[in-house]
Amino acid sequence: MKLRKGDEVIVIAGKDRGKTGAILRVDPRRDRVYVEGLNMVKRHQRPLPGRPNMQVGVIEREGPIHVSNVAILDPKDRKPTRVRVLRDSQGHRMRMSTRSQSELD
């Protein structure tokens, strides 16, 4: 997976199409990402006796979005781009934007 926590992405399909946000969490086994403030879902949480400081009631939090429905934003012009992975002279991987040829890491 070429997306990482902290990357700025734009949603290209679904109910939040056109909105942007930072990736909070990546789930590579299910090909899902959690984007800050997008795909908000409501969960009902009852109080648990062993956890007195836990939030209770109806909690809104971010839901998963499939990787194919988000595109990383180019750091130069803030437009959607693809990511290519290249190796430098020492053999280390680096991610590069295909739109502006700028390094993402």
Beta strands, then each sheet from edge to edge (+ up, - down):
strand 1: 8-11
strand 2: 20-27
strand 3: 32-35
strand 4: 40-45
strand 5: 57-62
strand 6: 64-66
strand 7: 70-73
strand 8: 80-81
strand 9: 83-87
strand 10: 93-97
sheet 1: 6+ 3- 2+ 1- 7+ 8-
sheet 2: 4+ 5-
sheet 3: 9+ 10-
end
